[in-house]
């Protein structure tokens, strides 16, 4: 659709409810037709530049395979090759890549670097992850939830853990889709106040609690993530102590709705924020999420590029 063409994908907040649903339905259709190859020429002769400051399994493989399935090419640009903002100014990287490729995906530390890339690039910029937001993960997560429940509006999602970039994108998506959201976290580890303000401004029904059992009680979806994000390793011992009692285990999940699903964006520290019993159990949707990164991102790329 023309309204998507050339647009950046930096935050779920930037898209309307109808636009996000269109992305989800496009992803569903693409997923159902993957083997038929119906979309195999959607991005023929187009190239995606993939700028990485952080290593990744799912982000690199899903974007690279996604471009291949759409008939295009993906170029991996490692931290050593670009050194964004160090070896070369961010705006110069944006301007040069815009002369070579049809879209830029960036997985960065600073969200400000991402915003600067988008400001100076003349091609769409896709947020593959920043320290503030992870909209590609959020879109794939809501695709997974919609597949499992057949709807989004009216569901209750409880996020147990650190109020990080994944939590932020879930909040912004929940506001658009009419999902009630609860966040169970220790004091001092809640989501960014600016994201709370933004999401509640979009109508988010939000509860923040320090009691994980209260958070998951009756929830349709339980979601967790690593307590120690990439780049925070020096703070590991303190964070692990702070999150004692916030593990998603069988005892905690018993408070959720009988039909609940458990989600984790990976990589997981098994035995820390989630147990093997839960992650490998019948309620887990973890690997569906991982697969849906591919299909959600294909929809984003095909519509934007």
ABEGO torsion letter per residue (X at the ends): XAAABGBBBABAAABBAAAAAAAAAAAAAAAAAAAAGAAAAAABGBBBBBBBABBBAAAAAAAAAAAAAAGBBBBBBBAAAAGBGAABBAAAAAAAAAAABABBBBBBABAAAAAAAAAABABBBBBAEBAABBAAAAAAAAAAAAAAAGBABGBBBBBBEBBBAAAAAAAAAAAAAGBBBBBBBBBGABBBAAAAAAAAAAGBBBBBBABAAAAABGBABBBBBBABBBGAAAAAAAAAAAABGABBBAAAAAABBAABBBBBAOBBBBGBABBAAAAABAABAAAAAAAAAAAAAAAAAAAAX
